[in-house]
Each structure stands twice: as C-alpha cells, then as structure tokens.
Amino acid sequence: MKPDYDIAVIGGGLVGTAIAYGLAKTGQRVALLDEDDRARRASVANFSLIWVQTKGLGMPEYADWSRGAADLWPQFRDEIAALTDIDLAFTRPGGFHLCLSEAEVEARSSHLARINAQPGMTPLPYEILGHNAVREMLPDIGPEVVGASYCPLDGQCNSMRLFWGLHTAFHRSGGHYLSRHRVETLAAKDGGFIAETRAGTVAAGKVVIAAGNDSGRLGAMVGIDAPVRPQRGQVLVTERMKPFLHYPTITVRQADEGSVMLGDAIEEGDTSLVVGTDVLAKMADRARRMFPGLGNVNIVRTWAAQRVMTKDGCPIYDESREHPGAFVANCHSGVTLAPRHAQTLAPLIAASRVAVELPAFGTGRFDVSTVH
Ligand SMILES: Cc1cc2nc3c(=O)[nH]c(=O)nc-3n(C[C@H](O)[C@H](O)[C@H](O)COP(=O)(O)OP(=O)(O)OC[C@H]3O[C@@H](n4cnc5c(N)ncnc54)[C@H](O)[C@@H]3O)c2cc1C
C-alpha cells in the first residue's frame, strides 16, 4: 500500500503535537492521529512550569536536555507568536522550591548537591536561601517558610496556549490533524506502517508513538518496550488576584491572568480523574502556610489528571530495532521540553538518528539483561 503520509504521529498532546509540528517544518507530509475532545490528556491539566532544577538525578543527560529546552524557550515563544499570533506568556525569572521545615531544606539541599555531584553533569546554578533572603524576592511568604532552593534557569508559561499554539503552528505548517482517529492496532508492512483507527486505515512510511499512557500498548505492536504508567496529580485554582507572585514556585504559581494555581500531589495507583478532598485540603493548607494571603481567597476550580511517568522519571526516545521507522517519545515534562521536541527531536526522527544521537534516552536502559 502506498503510504498516505511520510510520517504518522500518534497522540495529539503536547509531546506528539510538538514533534508533529517540528516534522512538518522539515517538509514531511505529516498526519497527527488523535482521540476526540473528551480524551484524557495530561497536556491540558498541568502546572505550566518550565522547570530545570529537579531534573536529572540518575541521568545527567536529562539535566542538560531540560536546561537546553529552557534556553530554547525565548526563541520558541517568538517563533510560535510569529506563526500563530498566540502569546505563550513565557517568563523566566527563575523558580523557587519553598520549604516549611529545616528537614525539608536539608532534603532539598542534599538532592541538588547529589544532582551536581554526578559525573558528566554541567553544574546546575542554584542557591539555598534562608527565610529573609527568600522574602526579599517573595515578600508575601509567611513566617513558616524556613528557606528555599532558587534556580535562575526556571520559568513558566500558559500551557493551554502552548497546546493551542502548537496545534495552530502544526496546521499552518501543512500538517494534517486527524481527530477521532484513536489507533487500535499498529503493524509494520511493506517497509512502512499501517494504523487501524476508529475512523479507518492510515498508512505511513514512519510512525511516532507519542500517545501518553497508551504508548506502552502501541509500542509493543512494533517491537518497542516503553514502560509508562499513569501517576495522578491534582491542582487547585483560586479566583484572580492582583499580581503578587513574580516568581513561580514548584507548588504555587500565579498565572498570567491573575489566578493562583496550587499543585502538590503525586499519587500512585489511582487512575481516576475524580478529585480527592483530603489531598486537596493538604495542598491548600501548605500553600496557605507559604503565602498566608491565600487563606482569604476562593478556590474556583480543581482537577485531577494523570502524568505520563516512565520507570525512572526520565524521557524515553527511541527507534524500534525490530521495525526501524517506528519511534517512541514519552516524558513527564512536556511543557518544559516542547522546544526540544519540535526543534531537536523532530529532525532526528526525520533523519532516523534518534538512537545514535540520544542513546541515553533509549529503552535499552530498562533491559536488565544488558546490565553487567
Ligand atoms: C498535574 C500535572 C502537572 C504537570 N505539570 C507540569 C509542568 O509544570 N511542567 C511540565 O513540563 N510538565 C508538567 N506536567 C506533565 C505534562 O503535562 C506532560 O508531560 C505532557 O502533557 C505529556 O504530554 P503527552 O502528549 O505525552 O500526553 P497526553 O497529554 O496524555 O496526550 C496523549 C495524547 O495521545 C492521545 N492518544 C492516546 N491513545 C491514543 C491512541 N491509541 N490513538 C491516538 N491517540 C491516542 C490522547 O488523546 C492525547 O491527545 C504535568 C502533568 C500533570 C498531570
């Protein structure tokens, strides 16, 4: 069968759409196969951070990859704005991880020291600050904030606009978005790939599996073992407030339109999207202790969502050895890494150079038979 497209990307979340946009820019005929508007997507339920300071323990390459992504963000913001007129509300003032006890400061400090002590690590610029130093930059913190880590590389954006901007940029670059095309089966055939979808068959020369938590199932059909699992997170959103929080923190940040987002939960083994009031209450309480002014505002929205989590928390990018031309891309920082996916990963996929250029991110690291 003659392929309908040069490349089919499966999954229209932030990861798949960034890659599809990058591929369309290289002149490939690209189809983006997606579910419908009611699909579960981490991409429309996240915290909008562009975050570097926690990345890379156990894999220094991931720290460099994240840092490079953050460095690409200003140019990427301009590129998307020029193509789509969509402002991604990107700012990079640096970010804080606030601590409410000496033990939390100690844990934070030792975590960052361990990241920086790794062989091959480009030193991460950061400071551990006491209460007074934090208050100089975040005047509204409460007395219970003992200290914080601060990293000047961190930033934030409006991730709903990122989602919209990537889809618009993909469309304007000549890509074909196929909604309601959930891929049921995927098979290698005649040097290409056949995707059987709910809306018919799609044939492509190459395929990129970026289907979030469905990637493991699809990968197995083309010889890729990419273990991912859902990991639940929850977010609370306040009514709009006057601008007071000029730096993002990892659990509290003020969005460009004024509302404050609170997010602090990491929950394993619960795949539902129903919010849990016990967890939300703890998150709200910690946020109020960090910023007492939040005690007087209304919560107007809450949600639960599922992260796409790999076994070691680091991204997976690889090409099938059994069926070359089939690729997988998964990560749990699809906001942060969007410029990398569009500008670095997509050209490597087009050139079939992923396994050669990005070996650290390959699935081989999960294969215990290769550990000596
Ligand atoms: C609470 C929370 C907070 C987060 N905060 C941040 C943050 O601050 N910064 C950051 O960088 N990241 C953050 N993330 C992570 C970020 O949202 C994800 O890395 C990113 O959204 C993952 O995108 P994805 O495209 O891989 O997956 P998803 O968004 O889940 O999208 C998967 C897509 O694949 C489609 N799909 C699934 N199966 C099929 C199939 N069989 N056929 C066709 N299509 C299919 C789905 O419909 C969907 O469109 C957060 C995540 C959560 C949950």
The ligand as an SDF file (V2000), in Angstrom:
LIG
                    3D

 53 58  0  0  0  0  0  0  0  0999 V2000
   -0.9130   17.6980   37.4160 C   0  0  0  0  0  0  0  0  0  0  0  0
    0.1820   17.7670   36.3900 C   0  0  0  0  0  0  0  0  0  0  0  0
    1.0890   18.8130   36.4230 C   0  0  0  0  0  0  0  0  0  0  0  0
    2.1020   18.8880   35.4710 C   0  0  0  0  0  0  0  0  0  0  0  0
    2.9270   19.9680   35.4800 N   0  0  0  0  0  0  0  0  0  0  0  0
    3.8720   20.0980   34.5260 C   0  0  0  0  0  0  0  0  0  0  0  0
    4.6880   21.2530   34.4820 C   0  0  0  0  0  0  0  0  0  0  0  0
    4.5270   22.1760   35.2810 O   0  0  0  0  0  0  0  0  0  0  0  0
    5.6560   21.3260   33.5350 N   0  0  0  0  0  0  0  0  0  0  0  0
    5.8570   20.3230   32.6210 C   0  0  0  0  0  0  0  0  0  0  0  0
    6.7760   20.4280   31.8110 O   0  0  0  0  0  0  0  0  0  0  0  0
    5.0630   19.2360   32.6130 N   0  0  0  0  0  0  0  0  0  0  0  0
    4.0790   19.1040   33.5370 C   0  0  0  0  0  0  0  0  0  0  0  0
    3.2540   18.0200   33.5320 N   0  0  0  0  0  0  0  0  0  0  0  0
    3.4730   16.9850   32.5400 C   0  0  0  0  0  0  0  0  0  0  0  0
    2.9470   17.3450   31.1710 C   0  0  0  0  0  0  0  0  0  0  0  0
    1.6240   17.7810   31.2470 O   0  0  0  0  0  0  0  0  0  0  0  0
    3.0890   16.0800   30.3250 C   0  0  0  0  0  0  0  0  0  0  0  0
    4.4620   15.7680   30.1910 O   0  0  0  0  0  0  0  0  0  0  0  0
    2.5730   16.2180   28.9570 C   0  0  0  0  0  0  0  0  0  0  0  0
    1.3010   16.7700   28.9440 O   0  0  0  0  0  0  0  0  0  0  0  0
    2.5120   14.8400   28.3430 C   0  0  0  0  0  0  0  0  0  0  0  0
    2.0350   15.0070   27.0570 O   0  0  0  0  0  0  0  0  0  0  0  0
    1.7260   13.7610   26.1560 P   0  0  0  0  0  0  0  0  0  0  0  0
    1.4120   14.3170   24.8390 O   0  0  0  0  0  0  0  0  0  0  0  0
    2.8120   12.7540   26.2690 O   0  0  0  0  0  0  0  0  0  0  0  0
    0.4730   13.0500   26.8620 O   0  0  0  0  0  0  0  0  0  0  0  0
   -1.0660   13.4550   26.9220 P   0  0  0  0  0  0  0  0  0  0  0  0
   -1.2620   14.8740   27.2010 O   0  0  0  0  0  0  0  0  0  0  0  0
   -1.7010   12.4940   27.8720 O   0  0  0  0  0  0  0  0  0  0  0  0
   -1.5790   13.2140   25.4690 O   0  0  0  0  0  0  0  0  0  0  0  0
   -1.6460   11.9410   24.8910 C   0  0  0  0  0  0  0  0  0  0  0  0
   -2.4100   12.1090   23.6040 C   0  0  0  0  0  0  0  0  0  0  0  0
   -2.4460   10.8660   22.9340 O   0  0  0  0  0  0  0  0  0  0  0  0
   -3.7840   10.5980   22.5280 C   0  0  0  0  0  0  0  0  0  0  0  0
   -3.9140    9.1410   22.4560 N   0  0  0  0  0  0  0  0  0  0  0  0
   -3.8400    8.2420   23.4600 C   0  0  0  0  0  0  0  0  0  0  0  0
   -4.0030    6.9980   22.9860 N   0  0  0  0  0  0  0  0  0  0  0  0
   -4.1660    7.1190   21.6460 C   0  0  0  0  0  0  0  0  0  0  0  0
   -4.3690    6.1810   20.5950 C   0  0  0  0  0  0  0  0  0  0  0  0
   -4.4180    4.8680   20.8260 N   0  0  0  0  0  0  0  0  0  0  0  0
   -4.5220    6.6540   19.3320 N   0  0  0  0  0  0  0  0  0  0  0  0
   -4.4650    8.0010   19.0660 C   0  0  0  0  0  0  0  0  0  0  0  0
   -4.2640    8.9190   20.0290 N   0  0  0  0  0  0  0  0  0  0  0  0
   -4.1180    8.4750   21.3030 C   0  0  0  0  0  0  0  0  0  0  0  0
   -4.6510   11.2470   23.5880 C   0  0  0  0  0  0  0  0  0  0  0  0
   -5.9480   11.5000   23.1040 O   0  0  0  0  0  0  0  0  0  0  0  0
   -3.8600   12.5360   23.8290 C   0  0  0  0  0  0  0  0  0  0  0  0
   -4.1930   13.5350   22.9120 O   0  0  0  0  0  0  0  0  0  0  0  0
    2.2290   17.8980   34.4730 C   0  0  0  0  0  0  0  0  0  0  0  0
    1.3110   16.8480   34.4240 C   0  0  0  0  0  0  0  0  0  0  0  0
    0.2920   16.7800   35.3650 C   0  0  0  0  0  0  0  0  0  0  0  0
   -0.6940   15.6680   35.2760 C   0  0  0  0  0  0  0  0  0  0  0  0
  1  2  1  0
  2  3  1  0
  2 52  2  0
  3  4  2  0
  4  5  1  0
  4 50  1  0
  5  6  2  0
  6  7  1  0
  6 13  1  0
  7  8  2  0
  7  9  1  0
  9 10  1  0
 10 11  2  0
 10 12  1  0
 12 13  2  0
 13 14  1  0
 14 15  1  0
 14 50  1  0
 15 16  1  0
 16 17  1  0
 16 18  1  0
 18 19  1  0
 18 20  1  0
 20 21  1  0
 20 22  1  0
 22 23  1  0
 23 24  1  0
 24 25  2  0
 24 26  1  0
 24 27  1  0
 27 28  1  0
 28 29  2  0
 28 30  1  0
 28 31  1  0
 31 32  1  0
 32 33  1  0
 33 34  1  0
 33 48  1  0
 34 35  1  0
 35 36  1  0
 35 46  1  0
 36 37  1  0
 36 45  1  0
 37 38  2  0
 38 39  1  0
 39 40  1  0
 39 45  2  0
 40 41  1  0
 40 42  2  0
 42 43  1  0
 43 44  2  0
 44 45  1  0
 46 47  1  0
 46 48  1  0
 48 49  1  0
 50 51  2  0
 51 52  1  0
 52 53  1  0
M  END
$$$$
